[in-house]
Amino acid sequence: MNIQHLIMAEEASQNLFDQISLQDILIIMVNVLILFAGMTYLMYKPVKKFIATRAGEIEKIVAENKMFQEEIKDSKVALNAEIERVKLEAGRMNQDALDFAEEKRAEIILEANKQKEKIIEVARDEALLEKTKVENEIKDIIAEVSVEVCESILKQKVTSSVDKGLIDEAIKEYENKK
Amino acid sequence: MENKTIKIVSAHQLSKVQQAKLEKSVITNHGENLDFVYEIDESVIGGFKIVDGYDVFDATVLSKVISIKKQIK
């Protein structure tokens, strides 16, 4: 059965090829060429152009990305250098601050010592003055008391008869004064 | 001419002899025409002082005490 069928198919195809003329083949080839040219013009070129554009954009993006990476790298180096510089500056400022503080501390201590010496000197002078004042006051009190005691004793001792002798001596003194 | 007043201050009354002697000396010193006024002031303790206006001869015990007091001070 199969062989029979094959023979029949062979015959049919033989008949088909027999029916296709050279002109048809040429027309089909021309059509195929036109289709190819149309497809090339309408699809292949735009797609190729699109792909080329995309490739260009991607290359551009890659180049930009590379440039950015370089910039980032440079920035990182610059940043590290800046950080080092700032660290050095901070260290220097810190040292300056310490030096300034030390200088101020020394000045304050010196000034405080001067003030202390001045205060001690003033206190010493005041104490001396106070001592002299007290001594004078004591001296005055002793003098007052002594004189009062002396007066009191003399008032008791200088009686009329004693005073007579004193008056005589005073008269002589007055005469000698002349 | 009006007499000049001489005041004599003492703690006790001067005797007549003392007054005469003193007046004689004062007259010799100040001249005539003097009135003598005697005043008793027990605060002078002893001796006397002669007051002639602003001129004073002070020979009282009190003046000597004051002088000693000044020297002590």
gemmi code that builds the backbone of each chain (N, CA, C; Angstrom):
import gemmi

chains = {
    "A": [
        ("MET", (0.833, -1.187, 0.000), (0.000, 0.000, 0.000), (0.862, 1.227, 0.000)),
        ("ASN", (1.877, 1.163, 0.770), (2.769, 2.329, 0.876), (3.499, 2.603, -0.424)),
        ("ILE", (3.953, 1.673, -0.984), (4.664, 1.822, -2.254), (3.745, 2.422, -3.295)),
        ("GLN", (2.599, 1.999, -3.215), (1.609, 2.507, -4.162), (1.390, 3.994, -3.937)),
        ("HIS", (1.258, 4.256, -2.665), (1.069, 5.678, -2.339), (2.240, 6.498, -2.778)),
        ("LEU", (3.440, 6.023, -2.549), (4.637, 6.753, -2.932), (4.691, 6.966, -4.441)),
        ("ILE", (4.356, 6.002, -5.103), (4.354, 6.096, -6.573), (3.360, 7.149, -7.011)),
        ("MET", (2.237, 7.171, -6.300), (1.198, 8.151, -6.656), (1.679, 9.573, -6.337)),
        ("ALA", (2.354, 9.721, -5.205), (2.884, 11.050, -4.820), (3.946, 11.519, -5.792)),
        ("GLU", (4.762, 10.566, -6.219), (5.817, 10.843, -7.183), (5.208, 11.309, -8.489)),
        ("GLU", (4.206, 10.698, -8.825), (3.540, 11.073, -10.073), (2.903, 12.444, -9.968)),
        ("ALA", (2.317, 12.685, -8.807), (1.655, 13.985, -8.601), (2.666, 15.118, -8.635)),
        ("SER", (3.780, 14.926, -7.967), (4.805, 15.993, -7.937), (5.411, 16.210, -9.313)),
        ("GLN", (5.505, 15.096, -10.013), (6.013, 15.178, -11.397), (5.068, 16.011, -12.221)),
        ("ASN", (3.833, 15.842, -11.974), (2.817, 16.610, -12.694), (2.884, 18.082, -12.317)),
        ("LEU", (3.137, 18.315, -10.995), (3.200, 19.701, -10.492), (4.364, 20.454, -11.134)),
        ("PHE", (5.556, 19.798, -11.112), (6.739, 20.440, -11.724), (6.527, 20.629, -13.215)),
        ("ASP", (5.785, 19.746, -13.731), (5.519, 19.866, -15.170), (4.657, 21.094, -15.438)),
        ("GLN", (3.820, 21.402, -14.441), (2.902, 22.536, -14.631), (3.622, 23.889, -14.444)),
        ("ILE", (4.751, 23.994, -13.640), (5.460, 25.270, -13.376), (6.386, 25.584, -14.529)),
        ("SER", (6.168, 26.801, -15.048), (6.982, 27.191, -16.202), (8.191, 28.008, -15.735)),
        ("LEU", (9.113, 28.302, -16.567), (10.330, 29.097, -16.273), (9.967, 30.551, -15.942)),
        ("GLN", (8.942, 30.989, -16.637), (8.469, 32.372, -16.397), (7.981, 32.540, -14.959)),
        ("ASP", (7.232, 31.486, -14.528), (6.746, 31.535, -13.132), (7.918, 31.575, -12.164)),
        ("ILE", (8.894, 30.772, -12.488), (10.077, 30.716, -11.592), (10.748, 32.082, -11.543)),
        ("LEU", (10.904, 32.729, -12.668), (11.530, 34.034, -12.720), (10.721, 35.069, -11.934)),
        ("ILE", (9.374, 34.968, -12.191), (8.505, 35.922, -11.447), (8.662, 35.734, -9.937)),
        ("ILE", (8.648, 34.449, -9.546), (8.807, 34.161, -8.105), (10.141, 34.682, -7.599)),
        ("MET", (11.212, 34.529, -8.363), (12.541, 34.986, -7.956), (12.570, 36.505, -7.833)),
        ("VAL", (11.929, 37.143, -8.873), (11.868, 38.617, -8.810), (11.103, 39.066, -7.559)),
        ("ASN", (9.978, 38.369, -7.319), (9.190, 38.700, -6.109), (9.999, 38.521, -4.837)),
        ("VAL", (10.712, 37.400, -4.849), (11.547, 37.129, -3.647), (12.590, 38.229, -3.485)),
        ("LEU", (13.206, 38.646, -4.647), (14.214, 39.716, -4.560), (13.597, 41.035, -4.062)),
        ("ILE", (12.414, 41.342, -4.652), (11.724, 42.570, -4.217), (11.409, 42.503, -2.723)),
        ("LEU", (10.908, 41.277, -2.325), (10.598, 41.092, -0.882), (11.840, 41.275, -0.031)),
        ("PHE", (12.972, 40.704, -0.527), (14.226, 40.822, 0.220), (14.692, 42.267, 0.329)),
        ("ALA", (14.576, 42.978, -0.844), (14.991, 44.385, -0.859), (14.095, 45.217, 0.059)),
        ("GLY", (12.768, 44.907, -0.060), (11.820, 45.650, 0.818), (12.094, 45.391, 2.284)),
        ("MET", (12.283, 44.114, 2.587), (12.537, 43.745, 3.990), (13.830, 44.386, 4.494)),
        ("THR", (14.840, 44.391, 3.572), (16.136, 44.995, 3.959), (15.954, 46.479, 4.230)),
        ("TYR", (15.247, 47.117, 3.298), (15.067, 48.564, 3.428), (14.161, 48.921, 4.609)),
        ("LEU", (13.099, 48.198, 4.784), (12.097, 48.565, 5.808), (12.403, 48.019, 7.212)),
        ("MET", (13.085, 46.887, 7.302), (13.295, 46.289, 8.629), (14.762, 46.189, 9.018)),
        ("TYR", (15.595, 45.626, 8.123), (16.968, 45.347, 8.520), (17.741, 46.629, 8.837)),
        ("LYS", (17.634, 47.617, 7.893), (18.392, 48.851, 8.098), (17.962, 49.609, 9.359)),
        ("PRO", (16.605, 49.797, 9.553), (16.214, 50.505, 10.795), (16.661, 49.780, 12.051)),
        ("VAL", (16.519, 48.431, 11.985), (16.921, 47.661, 13.179), (18.408, 47.800, 13.396)),
        ("LYS", (19.191, 47.737, 12.255), (20.637, 47.864, 12.356), (21.014, 49.247, 12.894)),
        ("LYS", (20.266, 50.252, 12.335), (20.520, 51.626, 12.783), (20.194, 51.787, 14.275)),
        ("PHE", (19.058, 51.175, 14.648), (18.631, 51.246, 16.051), (19.667, 50.589, 16.969)),
        ("ILE", (20.127, 49.399, 16.486), (21.124, 48.676, 17.288), (22.416, 49.492, 17.382)),
        ("ALA", (22.794, 50.110, 16.201), (24.032, 50.914, 16.214), (23.886, 52.102, 17.169)),
        ("THR", (22.696, 52.737, 17.106), (22.451, 53.878, 18.021), (22.543, 53.448, 19.470)),
        ("ARG", (21.877, 52.315, 19.757), (21.886, 51.790, 21.132), (23.304, 51.453, 21.567)),
        ("ALA", (24.044, 50.832, 20.597), (25.435, 50.469, 20.918), (26.246, 51.717, 21.224)),
        ("GLY", (26.011, 52.754, 20.374), (26.707, 54.025, 20.611), (26.363, 54.597, 21.974)),
        ("GLU", (25.045, 54.581, 22.285), (24.614, 55.108, 23.591), (25.237, 54.319, 24.731)),
        ("ILE", (25.231, 52.975, 24.542), (25.815, 52.123, 25.602), (27.301, 52.409, 25.760)),
        ("GLU", (27.977, 52.567, 24.585), (29.405, 52.889, 24.647), (29.626, 54.225, 25.362)),
        ("LYS", (28.718, 55.152, 25.006), (28.815, 56.477, 25.626), (28.616, 56.374, 27.151)),
        ("ILE", (27.583, 55.577, 27.507), (27.298, 55.386, 28.946), (28.472, 54.713, 29.639)),
        ("VAL", (29.038, 53.706, 28.939), (30.190, 53.000, 29.525), (31.357, 53.971, 29.698)),
        ("ALA", (31.556, 54.803, 28.628), (32.665, 55.774, 28.697), (32.425, 56.771, 29.830)),
        ("GLU", (31.161, 57.232, 29.896), (30.830, 58.173, 30.984), (31.025, 57.517, 32.340)),
        ("ASN", (30.564, 56.263, 32.390), (30.693, 55.513, 33.646), (32.156, 55.372, 34.039)),
        ("LYS", (32.973, 55.067, 33.011), (34.408, 54.937, 33.256), (34.985, 56.267, 33.738)),
        ("MET", (34.498, 57.345, 33.036), (34.975, 58.681, 33.410), (34.563, 59.025, 34.862)),
        ("PHE", (33.284, 58.653, 35.145), (32.809, 58.891, 36.511), (33.629, 58.110, 37.528)),
        ("GLN", (33.932, 56.869, 37.140), (34.731, 56.045, 38.056), (36.109, 56.668, 38.288)),
        ("GLU", (36.670, 57.206, 37.155), (37.978, 57.870, 37.279), (37.865, 59.085, 38.195)),
        ("GLU", (36.752, 59.824, 37.918), (36.532, 61.017, 38.744), (36.360, 60.651, 40.207)),
        ("ILE", (35.588, 59.557, 40.419), (35.363, 59.101, 41.804), (36.692, 58.691, 42.443)),
        ("LYS", (37.499, 57.997, 41.608), (38.802, 57.566, 42.110), (39.659, 58.779, 42.485)),
        ("ASP", (39.652, 59.771, 41.519), (40.418, 60.993, 41.781), (39.878, 61.719, 43.011)),
        ("SER", (38.526, 61.766, 43.062), (37.892, 62.435, 44.201), (38.250, 61.747, 45.497)),
        ("LYS", (38.274, 60.406, 45.424), (38.613, 59.633, 46.622), (40.039, 59.949, 47.071)),
        ("VAL", (40.946, 60.015, 46.090), (42.343, 60.336, 46.400), (42.424, 61.747, 46.988)),
        ("ALA", (41.700, 62.676, 46.297), (41.702, 64.065, 46.772), (41.088, 64.161, 48.165)),
        ("LEU", (40.008, 63.372, 48.341), (39.339, 63.382, 49.648), (40.256, 62.847, 50.743)),
        ("ASN", (40.951, 61.752, 50.411), (41.888, 61.187, 51.389), (42.994, 62.184, 51.722)),
        ("ALA", (43.466, 62.853, 50.652), (44.508, 63.865, 50.860), (43.965, 64.996, 51.735)),
        ("GLU", (42.710, 65.390, 51.449), (42.075, 66.460, 52.236), (41.893, 66.037, 53.688)),
        ("ILE", (41.481, 64.770, 53.864), (41.313, 64.243, 55.228), (42.644, 64.274, 55.976)),
        ("GLU", (43.705, 63.876, 55.272), (45.036, 63.900, 55.897), (45.437, 65.327, 56.258)),
        ("ARG", (45.152, 66.234, 55.282), (45.499, 67.636, 55.515), (44.723, 68.199, 56.708)),
        ("VAL", (43.403, 67.854, 56.746), (42.555, 68.321, 57.851), (43.029, 67.734, 59.176)),
        ("LYS", (43.425, 66.435, 59.108), (43.950, 65.808, 60.337), (45.197, 66.544, 60.828)),
        ("LEU", (46.092, 66.841, 59.843), (47.318, 67.568, 60.205), (46.988, 68.949, 60.758)),
        ("GLU", (46.042, 69.600, 60.066), (45.624, 70.951, 60.497), (45.013, 70.898, 61.902)),
        ("ALA", (44.160, 69.869, 62.102), (43.523, 69.714, 63.418), (44.579, 69.464, 64.496)),
        ("GLY", (45.557, 68.634, 64.136), (46.645, 68.360, 65.086), (47.430, 69.616, 65.399)),
        ("ARG", (47.699, 70.388, 64.321), (48.452, 71.633, 64.518), (47.660, 72.624, 65.375)),
        ("MET", (46.328, 72.721, 65.049), (45.463, 73.628, 65.828), (45.375, 73.186, 67.278)),
        ("ASN", (45.293, 71.885, 67.454), (45.235, 71.338, 68.813), (46.511, 71.680, 69.580)),
        ("GLN", (47.647, 71.531, 68.874), (48.933, 71.847, 69.505), (49.021, 73.337, 69.818)),
        ("ASP", (48.539, 74.146, 68.836), (48.530, 75.598, 69.051), (47.682, 75.957, 70.269)),
        ("ALA", (46.496, 75.295, 70.342), (45.588, 75.556, 71.473), (46.251, 75.170, 72.791)),
        ("LEU", (46.937, 74.021, 72.770), (47.635, 73.577, 73.984), (48.741, 74.555, 74.365)),
        ("ASP", (49.484, 74.988, 73.328), (50.570, 75.946, 73.588), (50.007, 77.247, 74.147)),
        ("PHE", (48.897, 77.697, 73.505), (48.257, 78.948, 73.954), (47.763, 78.815, 75.406)),
        ("ALA", (47.134, 77.663, 75.655), (46.615, 77.411, 77.011), (47.750, 77.382, 78.027)),
        ("GLU", (48.851, 76.764, 77.618), (50.022, 76.685, 78.520), (50.588, 78.072, 78.792)),
        ("GLU", (50.636, 78.858, 77.692), (51.144, 80.231, 77.828), (50.255, 81.051, 78.757)),
        ("LYS", (48.915, 80.892, 78.521), (47.944, 81.631, 79.354), (48.048, 81.183, 80.809)),
        ("ARG", (48.206, 79.876, 80.998), (48.306, 79.328, 82.361), (49.524, 79.947, 83.066)),
        ("ALA", (50.639, 79.992, 82.316), (51.859, 80.573, 82.895), (51.646, 82.048, 83.234)),
        ("GLU", (50.966, 82.752, 82.308), (50.690, 84.182, 82.548), (49.807, 84.365, 83.777)),
        ("ILE", (48.764, 83.518, 83.866), (47.826, 83.627, 84.992), (48.539, 83.344, 86.309)),
        ("ILE", (49.392, 82.314, 86.290), (50.132, 81.969, 87.512), (51.053, 83.125, 87.908)),
        ("LEU", (51.723, 83.685, 86.888), (52.634, 84.812, 87.145), (51.867, 85.996, 87.732)),
        ("GLU", (50.719, 86.287, 87.092), (49.883, 87.413, 87.557), (49.364, 87.149, 88.969)),
        ("ALA", (48.935, 85.898, 89.197), (48.431, 85.524, 90.525), (49.522, 85.662, 91.584)),
        ("ASN", (50.745, 85.267, 91.200), (51.866, 85.404, 92.139), (52.146, 86.866, 92.443)),
        ("LYS", (52.073, 87.684, 91.367), (52.281, 89.123, 91.574), (51.233, 89.691, 92.525)),
        ("GLN", (49.955, 89.290, 92.234), (48.843, 89.760, 93.073), (49.043, 89.299, 94.520)),
        ("LYS", (49.474, 88.040, 94.646), (49.690, 87.470, 95.985), (50.745, 88.280, 96.734)),
        ("GLU", (51.864, 88.567, 96.019), (52.949, 89.331, 96.647), (52.444, 90.716, 97.065)),
        ("LYS", (51.637, 91.295, 96.144), (51.094, 92.633, 96.413), (50.187, 92.605, 97.640)),
        ("ILE", (49.303, 91.589, 97.675), (48.361, 91.464, 98.790), (49.113, 91.259, 100.097)),
        ("ILE", (50.157, 90.389, 100.021), (50.947, 90.124, 101.230), (51.635, 91.411, 101.691)),
        ("GLU", (52.170, 92.143, 100.703), (52.864, 93.391, 101.038), (51.905, 94.391, 101.677)),
        ("VAL", (50.713, 94.519, 101.050), (49.701, 95.439, 101.586), (49.285, 95.003, 102.987)),
        ("ALA", (49.055, 93.676, 103.136), (48.646, 93.142, 104.440), (49.726, 93.386, 105.486)),
        ("ARG", (51.014, 93.211, 105.048), (52.132, 93.433, 105.971), (52.169, 94.900, 106.400)),
        ("ASP", (52.006, 95.785, 105.401), (52.013, 97.222, 105.709), (50.864, 97.584, 106.642)),
        ("GLU", (49.675, 97.002, 106.313), (48.497, 97.282, 107.155), (48.705, 96.766, 108.571)),
        ("ALA", (49.295, 95.555, 108.652), (49.551, 94.972, 109.969), (50.521, 95.833, 110.758)),
        ("LEU", (51.570, 96.318, 110.032), (52.569, 97.175, 110.679), (51.934, 98.475, 111.155)),
        ("LEU", (51.089, 99.015, 110.263), (50.384, 100.264, 110.590), (49.472, 100.069, 111.796)),
        ("GLU", (48.764, 98.919, 111.752), (47.838, 98.603, 112.848), (48.605, 98.403, 114.153)),
        ("LYS", (49.766, 97.726, 114.001), (50.600, 97.476, 115.177), (51.062, 98.808, 115.781)),
        ("THR", (51.535, 99.694, 114.900), (51.996, 101.013, 115.350), (50.841, 101.786, 115.995)),
        ("LYS", (49.664, 101.676, 115.343), (48.479, 102.367, 115.866), (48.131, 101.858, 117.262)),
        ("VAL", (48.137, 100.519, 117.381), (47.802, 99.901, 118.673), (48.843, 100.276, 119.714)),
        ("GLU", (50.121, 100.249, 119.276), (51.201, 100.631, 120.202), (51.005, 102.064, 120.687)),
        ("ASN", (50.674, 102.935, 119.719), (50.453, 104.337, 120.088), (49.252, 104.488, 121.014)),
        ("GLU", (48.208, 103.714, 120.693), (47.017, 103.771, 121.547), (47.350, 103.297, 122.957)),
        ("ILE", (48.104, 102.188, 123.029), (48.497, 101.664, 124.350), (49.357, 102.688, 125.088)),
        ("LYS", (50.293, 103.274, 124.285), (51.181, 104.294, 124.862), (50.347, 105.459, 125.410)),
        ("ASP", (49.352, 105.881, 124.608), (48.478, 106.985, 125.030), (47.714, 106.624, 126.295)),
        ("ILE", (47.186, 105.384, 126.283), (46.409, 104.931, 127.446), (47.306, 104.912, 128.690)),
        ("ILE", (48.527, 104.333, 128.482), (49.467, 104.279, 129.621), (49.786, 105.697, 130.095)),
        ("ALA", (50.031, 106.599, 129.129), (50.340, 107.984, 129.475), (49.183, 108.628, 130.229)),
        ("GLU", (47.968, 108.397, 129.664), (46.775, 108.984, 130.304), (46.625, 108.460, 131.727)),
        ("VAL", (46.729, 107.142, 131.839), (46.550, 106.519, 133.158), (47.635, 106.999, 134.116)),
        ("SER", (48.892, 107.008, 133.596), (50.015, 107.443, 134.440), (49.808, 108.867, 134.927)),
        ("VAL", (49.403, 109.716, 133.980), (49.204, 111.125, 134.325), (48.049, 111.286, 135.313)),
        ("GLU", (46.992, 110.517, 135.048), (45.841, 110.594, 135.963), (46.235, 110.136, 137.362)),
        ("VAL", (47.002, 109.029, 137.419), (47.483, 108.530, 138.719), (48.381, 109.577, 139.363)),
        ("CYS", (49.264, 110.122, 138.524), (50.198, 111.144, 139.001), (49.440, 112.358, 139.548)),
        ("GLU", (48.453, 112.791, 138.778), (47.629, 113.942, 139.207), (46.941, 113.650, 140.523)),
        ("SER", (46.370, 112.446, 140.575), (45.650, 112.040, 141.782), (46.572, 112.039, 142.998)),
        ("ILE", (47.774, 111.462, 142.775), (48.746, 111.415, 143.894), (49.171, 112.829, 144.276)),
        ("LEU", (49.468, 113.631, 143.243), (49.926, 114.999, 143.518), (48.861, 115.822, 144.254)),
        ("LYS", (47.592, 115.607, 143.842), (46.501, 116.342, 144.527), (46.458, 116.006, 146.009)),
        ("GLN", (46.787, 114.747, 146.292), (46.799, 114.340, 147.706), (48.051, 114.858, 148.423)),
        ("LYS", (49.177, 114.821, 147.709), (50.457, 115.156, 148.351), (50.692, 116.676, 148.449)),
        ("VAL", (50.206, 117.402, 147.408), (50.467, 118.847, 147.421), (49.446, 119.541, 148.339)),
        ("THR", (49.856, 119.635, 149.559), (49.007, 120.335, 150.537), (49.361, 121.815, 150.508)),
        ("SER", (48.694, 122.575, 151.314), (48.922, 124.019, 151.362), (50.379, 124.334, 151.712)),
        ("SER", (50.937, 123.572, 152.679), (52.326, 123.831, 153.084), (53.310, 123.443, 151.983)),
        ("VAL", (53.035, 122.329, 151.353), (53.905, 121.915, 150.238), (53.816, 122.942, 149.112)),
        ("ASP", (52.573, 123.377, 148.859), (52.356, 124.342, 147.777), (53.085, 125.655, 148.057)),
        ("LYS", (53.204, 125.977, 149.339), (53.926, 127.217, 149.707), (55.354, 127.177, 149.147)),
        ("GLY", (56.011, 126.037, 149.373), (57.375, 125.864, 148.854), (57.393, 125.919, 147.336)),
        ("LEU", (56.392, 125.296, 146.710), (56.318, 125.297, 145.240), (56.153, 126.720, 144.706)),
        ("ILE", (55.303, 127.476, 145.406), (55.057, 128.860, 144.974), (56.336, 129.685, 145.104)),
        ("ASP", (57.040, 129.471, 146.205), (58.308, 130.204, 146.391), (59.283, 129.886, 145.239)),
        ("GLU", (59.341, 128.606, 144.907), (60.236, 128.196, 143.810), (59.784, 128.823, 142.483)),
        ("ALA", (58.450, 128.879, 142.293), (57.899, 129.461, 141.052), (58.211, 130.943, 140.980)),
        ("ILE", (58.130, 131.620, 142.153), (58.458, 133.066, 142.171), (59.917, 133.264, 141.762)),
        ("LYS", (60.773, 132.403, 142.301), (62.196, 132.496, 141.933), (62.372, 132.256, 140.418)),
        ("GLU", (61.652, 131.278, 139.953), (61.713, 130.951, 138.520), (61.276, 132.164, 137.682)),
        ("TYR", (60.212, 132.844, 138.157), (59.695, 134.019, 137.444), (60.716, 135.156, 137.468)),
        ("GLU", (61.350, 135.316, 138.638), (62.355, 136.359, 138.765), (63.542, 136.081, 137.839)),
        ("ASN", (63.927, 134.827, 137.804), (65.069, 134.438, 136.939), (64.736, 134.576, 135.457)),
        ("LYS", (63.456, 134.442, 135.163), (63.002, 134.565, 133.782), (63.253, 135.955, 133.213)),
        ("LYS", (63.138, 136.957, 134.119), (63.336, 138.345, 133.719), (64.751, 138.538, 133.209)),
    ],
    "B": [
        ("MET", (44.824, 156.911, 132.369), (45.159, 155.640, 131.726), (44.648, 154.484, 132.580)),
        ("GLU", (43.967, 153.538, 131.949), (43.347, 152.425, 132.685), (44.406, 151.413, 133.129)),
        ("ASN", (44.231, 150.865, 134.342), (45.202, 149.878, 134.847), (45.060, 148.560, 134.116)),
        ("LYS", (46.176, 147.902, 133.933), (46.204, 146.582, 133.275), (45.951, 145.507, 134.328)),
        ("THR", (45.117, 144.545, 133.991), (44.783, 143.507, 134.965), (45.707, 142.300, 134.799)),
        ("ILE", (46.269, 141.902, 135.869), (47.126, 140.701, 135.887), (46.432, 139.669, 136.764)),
        ("LYS", (46.142, 138.540, 136.174), (45.452, 137.480, 136.939), (46.480, 136.446, 137.395)),
        ("ILE", (46.393, 136.106, 138.657), (47.310, 135.092, 139.209), (46.448, 133.928, 139.717)),
        ("VAL", (46.679, 132.755, 139.096), (45.868, 131.569, 139.411), (46.727, 130.595, 140.206)),
        ("SER", (46.173, 130.095, 141.317), (46.900, 129.105, 142.122), (45.886, 128.159, 142.771)),
        ("ALA", (46.404, 127.043, 143.269), (45.532, 126.061, 143.914), (45.213, 126.477, 145.354)),
        ("HIS", (46.193, 127.116, 145.950), (45.999, 127.583, 147.340), (46.261, 129.083, 147.399)),
        ("GLN", (45.687, 129.666, 148.391), (45.863, 131.118, 148.566), (47.336, 131.443, 148.821)),
        ("LEU", (47.871, 132.437, 148.107), (49.249, 132.867, 148.347), (49.290, 133.692, 149.635)),
        ("SER", (50.396, 133.534, 150.336), (50.539, 134.329, 151.574), (50.783, 135.796, 151.187)),
        ("LYS", (50.622, 136.686, 152.142), (50.814, 138.125, 151.880), (52.239, 138.387, 151.409)),
        ("VAL", (53.187, 137.650, 152.024), (54.603, 137.838, 151.661), (54.823, 137.428, 150.212)),
        ("GLN", (54.241, 136.264, 149.896), (54.369, 135.740, 148.534), (53.736, 136.693, 147.522)),
        ("GLN", (52.536, 137.201, 147.866), (51.836, 138.141, 146.980), (52.700, 139.387, 146.740)),
        ("ALA", (53.255, 139.917, 147.823), (54.067, 141.137, 147.714), (55.287, 140.898, 146.845)),
        ("LYS", (55.942, 139.759, 147.085), (57.142, 139.412, 146.337), (56.819, 139.255, 144.840)),
        ("LEU", (55.708, 138.550, 144.595), (55.306, 138.275, 143.207), (54.891, 139.559, 142.487)),
        ("GLU", (54.103, 140.393, 143.197), (53.636, 141.652, 142.602), (54.832, 142.551, 142.257)),
        ("LYS", (55.819, 142.537, 143.168), (57.015, 143.351, 142.939), (57.714, 142.892, 141.652)),
        ("SER", (57.831, 141.607, 141.536), (58.497, 141.052, 140.341), (57.709, 141.361, 139.070)),
        ("VAL", (56.382, 141.238, 139.172), (55.542, 141.509, 137.995), (55.630, 142.978, 137.600)),
        ("ILE", (55.614, 143.858, 138.600), (55.716, 145.298, 138.313), (57.060, 145.605, 137.650)),
        ("THR", (58.095, 144.978, 138.175), (59.424, 145.173, 137.578), (59.397, 144.760, 136.100)),
        ("ASN", (58.663, 143.711, 135.865), (58.595, 143.147, 134.498), (57.655, 143.918, 133.572)),
        ("HIS", (56.463, 144.283, 134.089), (55.424, 144.890, 133.249), (55.255, 146.399, 133.456)),
        ("GLY", (55.848, 146.929, 134.492), (55.695, 148.350, 134.772), (54.567, 148.613, 135.762)),
        ("GLU", (54.314, 149.936, 135.991), (53.311, 150.338, 136.993), (51.895, 150.197, 136.425)),
        ("ASN", (50.907, 150.684, 137.196), (49.484, 150.685, 136.803), (48.948, 149.290, 136.524)),
        ("LEU", (49.119, 148.407, 137.478), (48.623, 147.039, 137.338), (47.629, 146.727, 138.442)),
        ("ASP", (46.570, 146.007, 138.060), (45.626, 145.497, 139.061), (45.835, 143.994, 139.154)),
        ("PHE", (46.042, 143.479, 140.346), (46.274, 142.047, 140.535), (44.990, 141.365, 140.998)),
        ("VAL", (44.616, 140.345, 140.285), (43.423, 139.567, 140.647), (43.884, 138.150, 140.976)),
        ("TYR", (43.547, 137.669, 142.138), (43.954, 136.312, 142.556), (42.777, 135.363, 142.411)),
        ("GLU", (43.072, 134.239, 141.819), (41.992, 133.263, 141.584), (42.459, 131.891, 142.086)),
        ("ILE", (41.528, 131.216, 142.776), (41.857, 129.874, 143.284), (41.272, 128.833, 142.312)),
        ("ASP", (42.131, 127.976, 141.836), (41.697, 126.883, 140.944), (42.459, 125.620, 141.355)),
        ("GLU", (41.741, 124.733, 142.045), (42.414, 123.545, 142.607), (42.942, 122.592, 141.524)),
        ("SER", (42.418, 122.750, 140.316), (42.863, 121.841, 139.243), (44.336, 122.038, 138.874)),
        ("VAL", (44.903, 123.202, 139.212), (46.325, 123.438, 138.880), (47.247, 122.728, 139.864)),
        ("ILE", (46.709, 122.168, 140.915), (47.374, 121.327, 141.919), (48.335, 122.104, 142.820)),
        ("GLY", (49.296, 122.785, 142.209), (50.269, 123.553, 143.003), (50.919, 124.595, 142.127)),
        ("GLY", (51.725, 125.462, 142.753), (52.375, 126.529, 141.995), (51.384, 127.614, 141.602)),
        ("PHE", (51.713, 128.376, 140.576), (50.768, 129.404, 140.115), (51.036, 129.717, 138.654)),
        ("LYS", (50.092, 130.473, 138.057), (50.331, 130.996, 136.720), (49.867, 132.436, 136.654)),
        ("ILE", (50.628, 133.221, 135.875), (50.329, 134.637, 135.737), (49.758, 134.835, 134.335)),
        ("VAL", (48.540, 135.375, 134.286), (47.894, 135.579, 132.997), (47.815, 137.086, 132.715)),
        ("ASP", (48.505, 137.486, 131.629), (48.498, 138.887, 131.209), (47.961, 138.923, 129.785)),
        ("GLY", (46.632, 138.920, 129.694), (46.023, 138.847, 128.357), (46.315, 137.485, 127.732)),
        ("TYR", (47.040, 137.551, 126.590), (47.407, 136.280, 125.935), (48.759, 135.761, 126.429)),
        ("ASP", (49.459, 136.584, 127.171), (50.769, 136.180, 127.676), (50.581, 135.458, 129.013)),
        ("VAL", (51.092, 134.228, 129.071), (50.902, 133.418, 130.287), (52.251, 132.892, 130.762)),
        ("PHE", (52.519, 133.094, 132.043), (53.669, 132.434, 132.669), (53.081, 131.326, 133.540)),
        ("ASP", (53.327, 130.090, 133.123), (52.675, 128.960, 133.807), (53.707, 128.179, 134.604)),
        ("ALA", (53.612, 128.253, 135.914), (54.519, 127.492, 136.790), (53.701, 126.597, 137.707)),
        ("THR", (52.600, 126.097, 137.161), (51.746, 125.220, 137.965), (52.224, 123.767, 137.847)),
        ("VAL", (51.817, 122.973, 138.835), (52.133, 121.539, 138.804), (51.395, 120.895, 137.623)),
        ("LEU", (50.160, 121.388, 137.366), (49.365, 120.831, 136.262), (50.098, 120.999, 134.923)),
        ("SER", (50.707, 122.170, 134.703), (51.418, 122.415, 133.433), (52.599, 121.450, 133.297)),
        ("LYS", (53.257, 121.163, 134.439), (54.388, 120.226, 134.401), (53.898, 118.804, 134.101)),
        ("VAL", (52.751, 118.471, 134.693), (52.166, 117.150, 134.429), (51.799, 117.027, 132.943)),
        ("ILE", (51.214, 118.098, 132.428), (50.834, 118.082, 130.998), (52.080, 117.953, 130.124)),
        ("SER", (53.134, 118.646, 130.495), (54.392, 118.587, 129.743), (54.954, 117.156, 129.750)),
        ("ILE", (54.905, 116.539, 130.942), (55.384, 115.142, 131.043), (54.520, 114.227, 130.173)),
        ("LYS", (53.206, 114.475, 130.223), (52.256, 113.676, 129.426), (52.589, 113.774, 127.929)),
        ("LYS", (52.895, 114.968, 127.475), (53.255, 115.181, 126.059), (54.544, 114.452, 125.716)),
        ("GLN", (55.480, 114.493, 126.654), (56.765, 113.823, 126.404), (56.586, 112.301, 126.330)),
        ("ILE", (55.707, 111.794, 127.208), (55.453, 110.333, 127.198), (54.846, 109.927, 125.858)),
        ("LYS", (53.911, 110.732, 125.395), (53.232, 110.411, 124.125), (54.200, 110.550, 122.964)),
    ],
}
model = gemmi.Model(1)
for chain_id, residues in chains.items():
    chain = gemmi.Chain(chain_id)
    for i, (resn, *xyz) in enumerate(residues, 1):
        res = gemmi.Residue()
        res.name, res.seqid = resn, gemmi.SeqId(i, " ")
        for name, pos in zip(("N", "CA", "C"), xyz):
            atom = gemmi.Atom()
            atom.name, atom.element = name, gemmi.Element(name[0])
            atom.pos, atom.b_iso = gemmi.Position(*pos), 0.0
            res.add_atom(atom)
        chain.add_residue(res)
    model.add_chain(chain)
structure = gemmi.Structure()
structure.add_model(model)
structure.setup_entities()
